[in-house]
Amino acid sequence: MKCCKILIDFLCEYWFSYELVSITWWTAYNVIPSSVETVIWIDNPDIFKDSLNKYFELIKTRFNCPDITYSIEPTGKIMDIIDEKDFILEKIKDTKIWVYEMSSKIPNLVQTSMNLWILRLSATWLELTYLPRSRDMEEFEILLSKLERIYKNSWYGLNIDSKYPGWQDDPEWRLVKIASEEFTKLNSNSPEIVAVHAWLECWALVAWLSSDANAISIWPNMHDIHSVNERVEIASVEKIEKILEGILGRLV
């Protein structure tokens, strides 16, 4: 998300003469892009490069990302420019992405946030896909209202595809205790029981089942989740399978 925000902020805040052709922030569904691509027409490349270099030096310090980089390549193609680029970029810039509220009950737990999942912009097309999430459905609806207010006076439509309900988990549930015991049987230590701002599918299943249903999430050792480098340790999958069998055996 940061590299997309970095680009939008740069185009909005730094003065130089340019025309915008396109922005692409998309790799695949359910994958957070690791880079953003833009096509622009530059009146003075030297001024642009100088501004971009200065901006990147600030960004490296602000976000502690010394490895962030960029490349510039000529396209050699004639393309249509975006007439209302300033209006569109300001709308995107004004839409806050990241954390909105922290939990008042659980330390360091994000309660409400919103991500920009997809941005595809050209002279004839704009696709913005946001992913809001919250443990508090009242806050969730307030966040949706804010999003509607930002875009309601433009000529773009706003469509809500689906809503995941908030996940109010409880570490004292019997299901949590059973899973912890089954985990300990296969490992020399007890599992770490945490609340995370993720795995909303669990509570969606509970909401569709009944008010008496409970859900927990257990997972194998995974790395770089929702990225093109996502991977899982195969040996840990076998352990999770045995733990799951143990849990189901005690619930029958």
C-alpha positions in Angstrom: 0.0 0.0 0.0 2.8 2.4 0.8 4.3 2.5 -2.7 0.9 3.5 -4.1 0.4 6.2 -1.5 4.0 7.4 -2.1 3.2 7.8 -5.8 -0.2 9.6 -5.3 1.3 12.0 -2.7 4.2 12.8 -5.0 1.9 13.6 -8.0 -0.3 15.7 -5.8 2.2 17.6 -3.8 5.3 18.2 -6.0 5.1 20.9 -8.6 6.3 20.0 -12.1 4.6 20.0 -15.5 3.2 16.7 -16.5 0.2 14.9 -17.9 -1.1 11.6 -16.5 -1.8 8.7 -18.8 -2.3 5.8 -16.4 -1.7 4.3 -13.0 -1.7 0.5 -12.3 -1.6 -0.9 -8.8 -2.7 -4.5 -9.2 -1.0 -7.9 -9.4 -3.8 -10.4 -8.8 -6.8 -10.7 -6.5 -5.9 -11.4 -2.9 -2.3 -10.2 -3.6 -0.9 -7.0 -2.2 1.1 -5.4 -5.1 4.8 -4.8 -4.4 5.1 -2.0 -7.0 3.0 0.6 -8.8 3.4 1.6 -12.4 2.4 5.0 -13.9 2.7 6.4 -17.4 3.1 10.2 -17.6 4.0 12.8 -20.2 6.8 15.0 -18.8 7.5 18.5 -20.1 11.0 18.7 -18.4 12.5 15.3 -17.5 15.4 16.9 -15.6 13.1 18.8 -13.2 11.0 15.7 -12.8 14.0 13.4 -11.9 15.4 16.0 -9.5 12.0 16.3 -7.7 11.6 12.6 -7.6 15.1 12.0 -6.2 14.6 14.6 -3.4 11.2 13.1 -2.6 12.6 9.5 -2.4 15.3 10.6 0.1 12.5 12.0 2.4 10.5 8.8 1.9 13.4 6.5 2.8 13.7 8.3 6.2 10.0 8.7 6.9 9.1 5.1 6.3 12.5 3.5 7.1 12.6 1.8 3.7 16.2 2.3 2.4 15.7 -0.3 -0.3 12.8 1.4 -2.1 13.7 2.4 -5.6 12.2 3.4 -9.0 13.0 3.1 -12.7 12.1 5.4 -15.6 11.7 4.0 -19.2 10.4 5.8 -22.3 7.3 4.2 -23.8 7.6 5.4 -27.4 3.8 5.3 -27.7 1.1 7.9 -28.3 -1.5 7.6 -25.5 -4.6 9.5 -24.3 -4.1 11.6 -21.3 -6.5 11.9 -18.3 -8.4 15.3 -18.4 -9.4 15.4 -14.8 -6.2 14.1 -13.2 -6.0 16.6 -10.4 -9.6 16.0 -9.3 -9.2 12.2 -9.4 -5.8 12.2 -7.6 -7.1 14.5 -4.9 -10.0 12.2 -4.3 -7.7 9.2 -3.9 -5.3 11.1 -1.7 -8.1 12.3 0.5 -9.3 8.7 1.1 -7.3 7.6 4.1 -5.9 4.1 3.9 -4.3 2.3 6.9 -5.5 2.4 10.6 -8.6 4.3 11.7 -9.2 3.0 15.2 -7.3 0.8 17.7 -9.0 -1.6 20.1 -9.7 -0.1 23.6 -9.8 -3.6 25.1 -6.8 -5.4 23.6 -3.4 -3.6 23.5 -1.8 -3.0 20.1 -4.8 -4.6 18.2 -6.1 -2.7 15.2 -9.9 -2.4 15.4 -10.8 -0.6 12.2 -8.8 -0.1 9.0 -9.0 0.2 5.3 -6.7 -0.8 2.5 -6.5 0.1 -1.2 -6.5 -3.2 -2.9 -6.8 -2.3 -6.6 -6.2 1.0 -8.5 -6.4 1.0 -12.3 -6.7 4.4 -13.9 -6.6 5.5 -17.5 -8.2 8.1 -19.8 -11.4 5.9 -20.1 -11.4 3.8 -16.9 -11.1 4.1 -13.1 -11.3 1.1 -10.8 -10.7 1.6 -7.1 -11.2 -1.4 -4.8 -11.0 -0.7 -1.1 -11.0 -3.3 1.7 -12.4 -1.9 4.9 -12.5 -4.1 8.0 -13.5 -3.7 11.6 -14.3 -5.7 14.7 -17.0 -3.2 15.5 -19.8 -3.1 12.9 -20.9 0.4 13.9 -17.5 1.7 13.1 -17.5 -0.3 9.9 -20.7 1.5 8.7 -19.3 4.9 9.7 -16.2 4.1 7.6 -18.4 3.2 4.6 -20.3 6.5 5.0 -17.1 8.4 4.9 -16.1 6.6 1.7 -19.5 7.4 0.2 -19.2 11.1 1.1 -15.8 11.4 -0.6 -17.0 10.1 -4.0 -20.7 11.0 -4.0 -20.2 14.4 -5.7 -18.1 12.8 -8.5 -19.4 11.0 -11.6 -18.1 7.6 -10.3 -20.3 5.0 -8.8 -19.7 3.2 -5.5 -20.6 -0.4 -5.2 -20.4 -2.5 -2.0 -19.8 -6.1 -3.0 -19.9 -7.8 0.5 -19.5 -7.2 4.2 -17.5 -9.3 6.6 -18.9 -9.1 10.1 -16.7 -8.1 13.0 -14.9 -10.9 14.8 -15.4 -10.7 18.6 -13.3 -13.6 19.7 -13.0 -14.9 23.3 -9.8 -16.7 24.6 -11.9 -18.5 27.2 -14.0 -20.4 24.7 -13.9 -24.2 25.0 -12.8 -24.4 21.4 -9.7 -22.3 22.2 -8.8 -24.5 25.1 -9.2 -27.8 23.1 -7.1 -26.4 20.3 -4.4 -25.3 22.7 -4.3 -28.8 24.3 -4.1 -30.5 21.0 -1.3 -28.2 19.9 0.7 -28.9 23.1 0.5 -32.7 22.5 2.6 -32.3 19.3 4.9 -29.5 20.4 7.2 -28.9 23.3 5.6 -25.6 24.1 2.1 -24.1 24.3 0.6 -22.1 21.4 0.5 -18.3 21.4 -3.1 -17.2 21.6 -3.5 -13.8 20.0 -6.2 -11.5 18.5 -5.3 -10.3 15.0 -6.9 -7.9 12.6 -7.4 -10.6 10.0 -9.1 -14.0 9.3 -12.5 -12.4 8.9 -13.7 -15.4 7.1 -14.0 -17.2 10.4 -16.6 -14.9 11.8 -18.4 -14.7 8.4 -19.0 -18.5 8.8 -20.2 -18.1 12.4 -22.6 -15.4 11.3 -24.1 -17.6 8.7 -24.4 -20.6 11.0 -26.0 -19.6 14.3 -25.5 -17.3 17.3 -24.2 -20.3 19.3 -21.3 -21.1 16.9 -17.7 -20.3 17.7 -14.7 -20.0 15.5 -10.9 -19.9 15.8 -8.1 -19.7 13.3 -5.1 -22.0 13.3 -2.5 -22.0 10.6 0.8 -23.5 9.5 4.0 -21.5 9.3 3.4 -19.0 6.5 5.6 -16.2 5.2 4.9 -13.0 3.2 1.2 -13.6 3.2 -0.8 -11.9 0.4 2.3 -11.1 -1.6 3.9 -12.7 -4.7 6.4 -14.3 -2.4 3.8 -16.0 -0.2 4.9 -19.5 0.9 4.2 -22.2 3.5 6.3 -24.7 5.3 5.1 -28.1 4.2 6.1 -29.9 7.4 4.0 -27.5 9.4 0.9 -28.3 7.3 1.1 -32.0 8.4 1.2 -30.8 12.1 -1.9 -28.6 11.6 -3.7 -31.6 10.0 -3.0 -33.7 13.1 -4.1 -30.9 15.4 -7.3 -30.4 13.5 -8.0 -34.2 13.6 -7.5 -34.0 17.4 -9.9 -31.1 17.8 -12.6 -32.6 15.6 -12.3 -35.9 17.5 -13.1 -34.2 20.8 -16.0 -32.2 19.4 -17.9 -35.2 18.0 
